[in-house]
Amino acid sequence: MKEAEENRQLGEKTLLFIDEIHRFNKAQQDAFLPYVEKGSIILIGATTENPSFEVNSALLSRSKVFVLHQLSIEDIVELLEKAILDPRGYGDQKIGFEEGVLSAIAEYSNGDARVALNTLEMAVLNGEKQDEAIEISKEGLLQIIHRKSLLYDKDGEEHYNIISALHKSMRNSDVNASIYWLSRMLESGEDPLFIARRLVRFASEDVGLADNRALEIAVSVFQACQFIGMPECDVHLTQAVIYLTLAPKSNSAYLAYRYAKKDALHSMSEPVPLQLRNAPTKLMKELNYGKGYQYAHDTEEKLTTMQTMPDSLIGREYYHPTTQGSESKIKQRMEEIAEWHNNNE
């Protein structure tokens, strides 16, 4: 950086290219910032991660982001054909391919040219030699390609993209899409317990009280995954995904907490009403702790007119039940309680 600054003063620009820039921690990335601002260096950083998460925000705000998309199957096939014909590749050898082999390699590579070229090299090395030629068949290729090279990084952006796709497909009650995203995660080596934990969360966040069994099933599947692990627990996860996807949906419990949380954070100093406080000591009783408390079990309806909300929050409503599934019964019960209060207050 010092040399680049000296060169800038002499009118010479310095171009600095950093591969895998996300491997630099935030403090190390900060070291570039003053030199980028002064123009001492033109910084080009390459990363396979999402720069929003891995690149210092100050540095990112002074940069232009270019997204490089994966190559198409047609691009990969063209690249393979050039590698076969070019003298720097296999142009000096006689290589024959069964129809569809190059397309199969391209599909297997999942848009990654390096994987495609490595697979081509393995196919040539293991090809059937006939006189001076090498023949590569689909059957021979299948012995090399055991499974598709899935784009998946358990610590990267694609990890979160796919779990998001699973969650939103389930929320949208699309059972086939949900099973697809589940299988894609499992076949890529995802920890089944990570998926199971997300299903437990989904059971309350998106199904909630519309189906009281959803949480039970999700927790049971989590335990099953702990007991037997992969690959046997794939069927348990599939069962839970199907159940949760097709279950009636309600996020009313999720929203109720979000609404109440706002009030709780802004009223942390609000005192607990005296009638709701326990009075285990004589002094507390003298201070009127517990005075006016009404025991609901002493009434026929199991209801009382006692105030249980802080004074500043009386009348506040957080939970608004839907009519989905079993939550319709909860809605009916809440209406009955509200009617009773209206008649007795």
C-alpha positions as CSV (number, residue, x, y, z in Angstrom):
1,M,0.0,0.0,0.0
2,K,2.9,2.3,0.8
3,E,4.5,1.6,-2.6
4,A,1.1,2.1,-4.3
5,E,0.7,5.5,-2.6
6,E,4.2,6.6,-3.7
7,N,3.5,5.5,-7.3
8,R,0.2,7.5,-7.2
9,Q,2.1,10.6,-6.4
10,L,4.2,9.9,-9.4
11,G,1.1,9.5,-11.6
12,E,1.2,5.7,-11.8
13,K,-1.9,3.7,-11.0
14,T,-1.8,0.3,-9.2
15,L,-4.3,-2.4,-9.9
16,L,-4.7,-4.8,-7.0
17,F,-6.6,-8.1,-7.6
18,I,-7.5,-10.3,-4.6
19,D,-9.0,-13.7,-5.2
20,E,-11.3,-15.1,-2.5
21,I,-11.4,-11.6,-0.8
22,H,-13.9,-13.0,1.8
23,R,-11.0,-14.9,3.4
24,F,-9.7,-11.5,4.6
25,N,-11.4,-10.6,7.9
26,K,-13.1,-7.3,8.4
27,A,-10.1,-5.6,10.0
28,Q,-7.8,-6.7,7.2
29,Q,-10.3,-5.4,4.6
30,D,-10.4,-2.1,6.5
31,A,-6.7,-1.7,5.7
32,F,-7.5,-1.2,2.0
33,L,-10.2,1.5,2.6
34,P,-8.0,4.7,2.9
35,Y,-6.0,3.7,-0.2
36,V,-9.2,2.9,-2.2
37,E,-10.6,6.3,-1.2
38,K,-7.3,8.2,-2.1
39,G,-7.1,6.3,-5.4
40,S,-3.8,4.7,-4.6
41,I,-5.2,1.4,-5.7
42,I,-7.9,0.1,-8.0
43,L,-9.2,-2.8,-6.0
44,I,-10.8,-5.8,-7.7
45,G,-12.0,-8.6,-5.4
46,A,-13.3,-12.0,-6.4
47,T,-15.5,-14.1,-4.1
48,T,-17.7,-17.1,-4.3
49,E,-19.7,-15.8,-1.3
50,N,-22.4,-13.2,-1.0
51,P,-20.5,-9.9,-0.7
52,S,-23.3,-8.4,1.4
53,F,-22.3,-10.8,4.2
54,E,-18.6,-11.2,3.7
55,V,-17.2,-7.9,2.5
56,N,-16.8,-4.8,4.7
57,S,-19.9,-2.6,4.2
58,A,-17.7,0.6,3.9
59,L,-15.6,-1.1,1.2
60,L,-18.6,-2.5,-0.6
61,S,-20.3,0.9,-0.7
62,R,-17.3,2.2,-2.7
63,S,-17.4,-0.7,-5.1
64,K,-19.4,-1.9,-8.1
65,V,-20.7,-5.4,-7.8
66,F,-20.7,-7.7,-10.9
67,V,-22.5,-11.0,-10.5
68,L,-21.0,-13.9,-12.6
69,H,-23.6,-16.5,-13.4
70,Q,-22.9,-20.2,-13.9
71,L,-22.4,-21.4,-17.4
72,S,-25.2,-22.9,-19.3
73,I,-25.2,-26.5,-20.6
74,E,-24.6,-25.1,-24.1
75,D,-21.6,-23.1,-22.9
76,I,-20.1,-26.1,-21.2
77,V,-20.6,-28.3,-24.3
78,E,-18.9,-25.7,-26.5
79,L,-16.0,-25.5,-24.0
80,L,-15.6,-29.3,-24.1
81,E,-15.6,-29.4,-27.9
82,K,-12.9,-26.8,-28.0
83,A,-10.9,-28.8,-25.4
84,I,-11.2,-31.9,-27.6
85,L,-10.1,-30.1,-30.8
86,D,-7.5,-27.7,-29.5
87,P,-3.8,-28.9,-29.5
88,R,-3.5,-27.6,-25.9
89,G,-6.2,-30.1,-25.0
90,Y,-6.8,-33.4,-26.9
91,G,-6.4,-32.1,-30.4
92,D,-3.4,-34.4,-31.1
93,Q,-5.4,-37.5,-30.1
94,K,-8.2,-39.4,-31.7
95,I,-11.1,-39.3,-29.3
96,G,-14.6,-40.6,-30.1
97,F,-17.7,-39.9,-28.0
98,E,-21.1,-41.7,-28.0
99,E,-23.9,-39.2,-28.8
100,G,-25.0,-37.4,-25.6
101,V,-21.8,-37.9,-23.6
102,L,-20.7,-34.3,-23.8
103,S,-24.2,-33.1,-22.8
104,A,-24.1,-35.5,-19.9
105,I,-20.8,-34.1,-18.7
106,A,-22.1,-30.6,-19.0
107,E,-25.2,-31.4,-17.0
108,Y,-23.2,-33.1,-14.4
109,S,-20.8,-30.1,-14.0
110,N,-23.7,-27.9,-12.9
111,G,-22.3,-24.8,-14.7
112,D,-18.7,-25.3,-13.4
113,A,-16.2,-25.3,-16.2
114,R,-13.5,-26.8,-13.9
115,V,-15.6,-29.7,-13.0
116,A,-16.5,-30.3,-16.7
117,L,-12.9,-30.3,-17.8
118,N,-11.8,-32.6,-14.9
119,T,-14.6,-35.0,-15.8
120,L,-13.6,-34.9,-19.4
121,E,-10.0,-35.8,-18.4
122,M,-11.2,-38.7,-16.3
123,A,-13.4,-39.9,-19.1
124,V,-10.5,-39.9,-21.6
125,L,-8.1,-41.6,-19.1
126,N,-10.7,-44.4,-18.5
127,G,-12.0,-44.6,-22.1
128,E,-11.8,-47.8,-24.2
129,K,-8.7,-47.8,-26.4
130,Q,-9.2,-49.1,-29.9
131,D,-6.0,-49.0,-32.0
132,E,-4.9,-45.3,-31.8
133,A,-8.3,-44.0,-30.8
134,I,-10.1,-43.7,-27.5
135,E,-13.9,-44.3,-27.4
136,I,-16.0,-42.9,-24.5
137,S,-19.5,-44.4,-24.1
138,K,-22.3,-43.4,-21.8
139,E,-21.8,-46.6,-19.8
140,G,-18.2,-45.7,-19.3
141,L,-19.1,-42.2,-18.2
142,L,-21.6,-43.5,-15.7
143,Q,-18.8,-45.4,-13.9
144,I,-17.1,-42.0,-13.4
145,I,-20.1,-39.9,-12.5
146,H,-21.8,-41.4,-9.5
147,R,-23.9,-38.4,-8.6
148,K,-24.5,-34.9,-9.9
149,S,-22.1,-32.2,-8.6
150,L,-24.7,-30.2,-6.7
151,L,-24.1,-26.5,-6.0
152,Y,-24.3,-26.4,-2.3
153,D,-22.2,-24.9,0.5
154,K,-23.3,-25.6,4.0
155,D,-21.7,-22.3,5.2
156,G,-22.5,-20.2,2.1
157,E,-25.3,-18.3,0.5
158,E,-26.8,-21.3,-1.4
159,H,-27.3,-23.1,2.0
160,Y,-29.6,-20.3,3.0
161,N,-31.2,-20.0,-0.4
162,I,-32.3,-23.6,-0.4
163,I,-33.6,-23.7,3.2
164,S,-35.6,-20.6,2.3
165,A,-37.0,-22.3,-0.8
166,L,-38.1,-25.3,1.4
167,H,-39.7,-23.0,4.0
168,K,-41.6,-20.9,1.4
169,S,-42.7,-24.0,-0.6
170,M,-44.2,-25.5,2.6
171,R,-45.8,-22.2,3.5
172,N,-47.4,-22.2,0.0
173,S,-48.7,-25.7,0.5
174,D,-46.7,-27.0,-2.6
175,V,-46.0,-30.5,-1.5
176,N,-43.9,-31.6,-4.5
177,A,-41.7,-28.5,-4.5
178,S,-41.2,-29.0,-0.7
179,I,-40.1,-32.6,-1.2
180,Y,-37.7,-31.6,-4.0
181,W,-36.0,-28.9,-1.9
182,L,-35.7,-31.4,1.0
183,S,-34.1,-34.0,-1.1
184,R,-31.7,-31.5,-2.7
185,M,-30.5,-30.5,0.8
186,L,-30.1,-34.1,2.0
187,E,-28.4,-35.3,-1.2
188,S,-25.9,-32.4,-0.9
189,G,-24.9,-33.6,2.6
190,E,-26.9,-31.2,4.8
191,D,-27.1,-32.1,8.5
192,P,-30.6,-33.6,8.9
193,L,-30.9,-32.1,12.4
194,F,-30.5,-28.6,10.9
195,I,-33.5,-29.4,8.6
196,A,-35.5,-30.9,11.5
197,R,-34.9,-27.8,13.7
198,R,-36.3,-25.6,10.9
199,L,-39.4,-27.9,10.7
200,V,-40.0,-27.5,14.4
201,R,-39.9,-23.7,13.9
202,F,-42.2,-23.9,10.9
203,A,-44.7,-26.0,12.9
204,S,-45.3,-23.0,15.2
205,E,-44.5,-20.1,13.0
206,D,-46.6,-21.1,9.9
207,V,-49.0,-23.9,11.1
208,G,-49.4,-22.9,14.7
209,L,-52.8,-23.5,16.4
210,A,-54.5,-24.4,13.1
211,D,-53.2,-27.9,13.7
212,N,-52.2,-28.8,17.2
213,R,-50.4,-32.0,16.1
214,A,-47.9,-30.2,13.8
215,L,-45.5,-29.3,16.6
216,E,-45.8,-32.8,18.1
217,I,-44.9,-34.4,14.7
218,A,-42.0,-32.0,14.1
219,V,-40.5,-32.7,17.5
220,S,-40.9,-36.4,17.1
221,V,-39.2,-36.3,13.7
222,F,-36.3,-34.3,15.2
223,Q,-35.9,-37.0,17.8
224,A,-36.1,-39.8,15.2
225,C,-33.3,-38.0,13.3
226,Q,-31.2,-38.0,16.4
227,F,-31.8,-41.7,17.0
228,I,-31.0,-43.1,13.6
229,G,-29.4,-40.4,11.5
230,M,-28.8,-40.5,7.7
231,P,-29.6,-42.1,5.4
232,E,-32.5,-43.8,7.3
233,C,-34.0,-40.6,8.7
234,D,-34.7,-39.2,5.2
235,V,-38.2,-40.8,5.2
236,H,-39.0,-39.3,8.6
237,L,-38.1,-35.8,7.3
238,T,-40.2,-36.4,4.2
239,Q,-43.1,-37.5,6.3
240,A,-42.9,-34.3,8.4
241,V,-42.5,-32.1,5.3
242,I,-45.5,-33.6,3.7
243,Y,-47.6,-33.2,6.8
244,L,-46.6,-29.6,7.5
245,T,-47.0,-28.6,3.9
246,L,-50.5,-29.9,3.7
247,A,-51.6,-28.8,7.2
248,P,-53.9,-25.7,7.6
249,K,-51.8,-22.6,8.1
250,S,-51.9,-19.9,10.7
251,N,-49.2,-17.5,11.8
252,S,-51.4,-15.8,14.4
253,A,-49.3,-17.1,17.4
254,Y,-46.1,-15.9,15.7
255,L,-47.7,-12.4,15.1
256,A,-49.1,-12.3,18.6
257,Y,-45.6,-12.5,20.1
258,R,-44.2,-10.0,17.7
259,Y,-46.9,-7.5,18.6
260,A,-46.6,-8.1,22.4
261,K,-42.8,-7.9,22.1
262,K,-43.0,-4.3,21.0
263,D,-45.1,-3.3,24.0
264,A,-42.9,-5.3,26.4
265,L,-39.8,-3.5,25.2
266,H,-41.4,-0.1,25.7
267,S,-43.0,-0.9,29.0
268,M,-40.3,-2.8,30.9
269,S,-40.7,-0.5,33.9
270,E,-44.4,-1.0,34.1
271,P,-45.2,-2.5,37.6
272,V,-47.0,-5.8,37.9
273,P,-50.5,-5.1,39.3
274,L,-50.7,-5.8,43.1
275,Q,-53.5,-8.3,42.7
276,L,-51.2,-10.5,40.5
277,R,-48.3,-10.5,43.0
278,N,-47.6,-13.4,45.4
279,A,-47.4,-12.5,49.1
280,P,-45.2,-15.1,50.8
281,T,-44.2,-12.8,53.7
282,K,-46.1,-10.7,56.2
283,L,-44.5,-7.5,55.0
284,M,-45.7,-8.2,51.4
285,K,-49.2,-8.7,52.7
286,E,-49.1,-5.4,54.5
287,L,-48.0,-3.8,51.3
288,N,-51.2,-5.2,49.7
289,Y,-49.4,-7.8,47.5
290,G,-52.1,-10.2,46.3
291,K,-55.0,-8.0,47.5
292,G,-58.0,-8.3,45.3
293,Y,-56.8,-11.5,43.6
294,Q,-59.7,-13.6,42.2
295,Y,-59.3,-17.3,41.9
296,A,-60.9,-18.4,38.6
297,H,-61.5,-22.0,39.8
298,D,-63.9,-20.7,42.5
299,T,-66.3,-19.6,39.8
300,E,-68.6,-21.8,37.7
301,E,-67.5,-20.3,34.4
302,K,-63.8,-20.3,35.5
303,L,-63.7,-16.6,34.6
304,T,-63.3,-13.5,36.8
305,T,-63.4,-9.7,36.2
306,M,-59.9,-9.2,37.7
307,Q,-57.6,-6.9,35.8
308,T,-54.5,-8.7,34.6
309,M,-53.0,-6.2,32.2
310,P,-50.9,-3.2,33.3
311,D,-52.9,0.0,33.5
312,S,-51.3,1.5,30.3
313,L,-52.1,-1.6,28.2
314,I,-55.7,-2.3,29.2
315,G,-57.7,-3.2,26.0
316,R,-54.6,-4.1,24.0
317,E,-55.1,-7.2,21.8
318,Y,-52.3,-9.3,20.3
319,Y,-53.8,-12.6,19.4
320,H,-56.2,-12.7,16.5
321,P,-57.1,-16.3,15.7
322,T,-58.0,-17.4,12.2
323,T,-60.7,-19.8,11.1
324,Q,-58.2,-22.3,9.8
325,G,-58.4,-25.9,11.1
326,S,-58.7,-26.3,14.8
327,E,-58.0,-22.6,15.5
328,S,-61.6,-22.0,14.6
329,K,-62.5,-23.5,18.0
330,I,-60.1,-21.2,19.7
331,K,-61.7,-18.2,18.0
332,Q,-65.1,-19.4,19.2
333,R,-63.9,-19.8,22.8
334,M,-62.4,-16.3,22.7
335,E,-65.7,-14.8,21.5
336,E,-67.5,-16.6,24.3
337,I,-65.0,-15.1,26.9
338,A,-65.4,-11.6,25.4
339,E,-69.2,-11.9,25.6
340,W,-69.0,-13.0,29.2
341,H,-66.8,-10.0,30.1
342,N,-69.2,-7.6,28.3
343,N,-72.1,-8.9,30.4
344,N,-70.3,-8.9,33.7
345,E,-68.3,-5.6,33.7
